[in-house]
């Protein structure tokens, strides 16, 4: 079961003017489940995205990047997503299938292929079943509507145990602004994107280059700040559409309302990213790693990820075992230049566990045990060597993680 993650309430997922969503069951890998999603965007929408840095990136990622880079006439107008097959490690045939996918949807929506972005997730080294995928696209187009955000979240799930969707509506600079998004992911998650897909839309009008900078900043504080198992996948994508169908217009970071919008946007992205960790494969605990007083933000992230990636740390959390030497060992092997372990402090929630290079004098095993038994735990590391900080979000590593991944293709 996900860690303290309630199911999305459809009434809380606000439609975004200029966005229509349609889902279908195409039977791409398993029958009887939603596995096809089409998102149609209003003319004039600005679209930006960030993608996996895995050199073995999937065919749809390659097509997405080329279409976005081209800046097609009329702009990006639709996204198409399938689950069950990643179309990764599929060579020229995979690229051909991705292009056929966008050509088919373009014909359905009376658009140009370059205006379509394709996405896939699922098993690697398998070809898309085009005979089932294309009719699925047609069925999804027939069901396009504004109120389908929950169904859309369900349609992009793989090993997720529940859909992930968040929405925000607020007044900014005197205008009502809506931000709604969905994500998927449960395993093969680490920074530089993860085995995740994220789609966020807003009715604000945002200049495209400004939107691209915002997406990169938001990814850095959300989808690139999570890790489940340290694996970076081949299909990871986070894309955003600003339809301009609302009253707020933002052309620069100096515009009135920009800081409020940026904060609201990143809040939605962070919630979507944290939902992935809370639904991590086999997860029983949600863990926040906060590193403070670092010489740089990069240094803080380096320490945070060393702790979050350690299998020994993560299994200790699963066992509720305050084997805290594992945290110290992870900090010690980060390779941070000139790190003085005698100056740093380590806390579990509000409990000081280490200082002066060893166990804190006031620390007791019972205090550590009390914290480790909780489902939400914060590891706070104070390096005492600067003024920068960063947070990383992760989960424990359980028996179920092994079982889920051992049985993934069966």
C-alpha positions, 0 to 999 in steps of 0.5 A: 500500500502507498505510504500516506497517499490518499486516492485522488478525488475526481472533484479536486482535479480541476479541468484546464481550459484548452486541454482535453483527455481521452483514454482507452483499453487497447490491450497492449500488454494486458486486457481489461485495463486502461493503457492508452491516453490522448491529450489534445491541446488548444491552438496557441498552447506553449509546450516544454519538457525535459527527458531522460539522460539515459544514452539508451533513450527510447524511440518516443523520447527521440521523436519528442525531442526532435519535434520540440526542437523543430518548433513546428508551425502551429505548435505542439497540439497533442500528446499520446501515451501508451503503457505496457510497452516502452518501445525502447531498445527497438532500433529503427523499427521502434522509431518507425512505430513511434512515427507511425503513431504520431502520423495516425493521431495527426490524421485523427485530429487533423494536425501535422505529425510534427505537432504530436509528441509520443510517449511510451512506458513498460517493458523494454526490448519489445516492439509496440503492437501496432495492430492494437495500439492504433485502434486504441488511439482512435478509441481514446480520441472518441472519448476526449473531454475536459473532466478525464484527469483521473482516468488519464492518471489511471491510463499511464500506470504500470506497476503503480498501485494507484493513480497519481494526480494533483490540482491547484486553483488560485487567484494570481494577480487578480486572475483565476489560474488552474494547474493540474497534473498527473504522473506515473512511476513506482520503480526504476526511479532515480534523478536525471529523471526516472522511470516516470512520466509527468504531464502538467497543464495550466490555463495561464499564457506563458512565453515558451522559453520562460516555460522551458526554464520553469520546467527545468527548475521544477524538475530540479525540485521535484522529479529530479529530487526523488529516488527509489532504487537508483536506476535511471530508465530509458523513457522518462519524460516530464512535459508541460502545456500552458494553453493561454485559455485563462486570464493570466499572461506571463512573459518574463520573470519580472511580470507581476504574479510570476513568483506566485505562479512559479511557487504554485506550479512547483508545489504541484510538481513536487506533490506528483513526484513525492506521490511516486516515492510514496507508491514506490515498489514495496515501500512502507516508509517515506523518507526525506533527506535534508542536507543543510549548511553545505558549501554548495547545493550540488554538495548538499544533493551529493550527500543526500543521494548517497544516503538515499541510494544506499541499500544498507540504509534503505533496508535498515529503514524497512526493518525499523532498525536504528543502525545509524552507522550506515548513514554515517558511512554513506556520508563518508563515501560521498567524496565531498572534498575536505569534509570534516566529519567532526563538524557535522550533525545527523538527526532522525526527525528531532533526535540528534543521533551523531555529532563530533564524529560519533554517537551523540552523548544524549542519544539512546537506542530507544529514541532511534527505535521510536523514530524508525518505526514511523511511516514518515521519517526525516534524516537531517544532516548539517554539514556546518561548512556553508549556507546551501541546502537541498532535499531528496525524497526516497523510501525504504527497500523491502522484500516486496520490491524484489518480488515485484521486479522478479515477477514484472514480466510474468 
